[in-house]
Amino acid sequence: MKMKAGGLNAVQTYVAWNIHEPVHGQYNFDGDADIVSFIELANSLGLLVIVRAGPYICAEWEFGGFPPWLLKSNTSMSLRSTENPQYLSYVKSWMSVLLPKLKPLLYANGGPIISVQVENEYGSFIACDHDYMQFLQQLFREYLGNDVILFTVDGDSESELKCGTLPTLYTTVDFGDNTDPEKAFAIMREFSPKGPLVNTEFYPGGTNFGFMNGAKPKDFLPSITSYDYDAPLTEAGDTSTKFSILLQTIAKYEMIPVGPIPDNTTKFAYGKVQMTLQSTLLEVLPKLSPSGPVNSSVPLTMEQIGQNYGFILYRTQIPGSFYESGTAVLEIIGQLHDRAIIFIGRVRQATLFRDQDELSASVEVGNFLQLDILVENMGRSNDGIADPKGIIGNVTLNGTVLINWEMYAINLDNLFSDSFELSINSGDNMKSGDVFTSNYEYAPSFYYGEFPVNTSSDTFLQLPGWNKGQAFVNGFNLGRYWPVVGPQDTLYVPASVLTANQNATVLIFELDLAPCEYPEDCYVEFVDTPSINGDVHPLDGKQVGA
């Protein structure tokens, strides 16, 4: 409604394949995934619709929208090209489900969809496979017919447009505010001699809830949870100064709808919520992975054991010859995607990152020989290249290859099943007076709190003193937090997550170190103002707790 009141006449939406087909052959078009209802809603407001159907969308989204199961049988599968017939068959199968849902909504059929994008910025991809683009064009025409505009979008360079376009698809470009539009559109005109000059991509606000943030293609640094990059409409849907400027500009050329712009939603500061330690991850591992481990002589990737997002735990027994051997060097020979916490005898020993020059650490081998490695998938590359997660390669201890691994797929959704209880640990190891002992201090752990909700309003979760982890409110996965790295300090909590006149629950999965040495410091706070543009700090030992 705000878009309409601001003078816009069309809404554009991506289609994230991984949301709609989370498991191969099992489709989801319910709730937030109900794309037909979304398009019909836009139509009811008099807005036209542009659909960016994929199969690849980028969007700084997890794996560029690809479902992780594509990599189950082949972790290095060639994507976005005709090189791999299996990939093409998956695309055919998916589009045979999606595109028939869109056809009745096309403008020619009385619906609001005026155009459909084929692939996304393909000219930036290394393959430059025009046969692949032809394959997609033929597939889209098969299901949508000829009475709809199919288009491509690429950066405003001749090389990108040569690789990313076909003469039979309408060519558009995208560029930012540091580009001269006349120069960009002049290059576009070489490929689209007629028709409107179109910049297809100007970024709006939004949120990468859950595990849906992607990662940068070259250095694989994860995108933050917020996708509100100085947007005209914020991730909470609020109008900004930029919205007003756009409205004034559009008003010079088009009639603005009569009537008021809908008010911004009320934000409420629910205040501080006391948090208490419930359990460490290792203590409740059987409940989070109830089907038990997958066994293999060598480490397998997350995709190979059917784990899409979040965390995987690798466990093996260190050879008895290392018993009480003292310091040893543990090394991952291969690749680590993306961050690993290493335990021996359930005591945290080290933390490794994907981008380290050497994936090795000194560890202490004492009386316990159980090795656990918790690996976090921090978001797959959003450029659509194969980016399997977990340990890709072998693990050695002083050069000895460790074998016979158990791999646990950790499903944090199980935290909120009816049968699951995070019981508070009251054992002697939990506390020494008011101070946590070292076994708990750096152990990935769950913290719980409650707060009253009189009226449900949008709010923002702030985590002062917390390091890195995942936050849930009423069982809804708000996303990742990492304030010690930045720049995001708050997580957006939609009012729809809360229920009026009921207590709301907060669950924090802290990976490194909670500010809970003393109970009075162990809290989170709900504030009425977001903070997503703070300082950015380098990754180093200060953020890992060990």
Secondary structure, DSSP 8 states (H G I E B T S, - for coil): -HHHHTT--EEEEE--HHHH-SBTTB---SGGG-HHHHHHHHHHTT-EEEEE--S---TTBGGGG--GGGGSS-TT---SSSS-HHHHHHHHHHHHHHHHHHGGGBGGGTSSEEEEE-SSSGGGSS---HHHHHHHHHHHHHHH-SSSEEEEEEESSHHHHHHH--TTSEEEEE--TTS-HHHHHHHHHHH--SS---B-------B--TT-B-B-TTT--B--SB--SS-SB-TT--B-HHHHHHHHHHTTTS---SS-------B---EEEE-EEEEETGGGHHHHSTT--EEESS--BTGGGT--SSEEEEEEE--GGGTT-EEEEEEEEEEEESEEEEEETTEEEEEEETT-SS-EEEEEE-S--EEEEEEE----BTTSS----EEEEEEEETTEE---EEEEEE-GGGGGSTT-------STTTEETTEE-HHHHTS-EEEEEEEEESS--BEEEE-TT--SEEEEETTEEEEEE-TTT-S--EEEE-GGGS-TTEEEEEEEEESS--S-SSGGG-EEEEESS----------SGGGT--
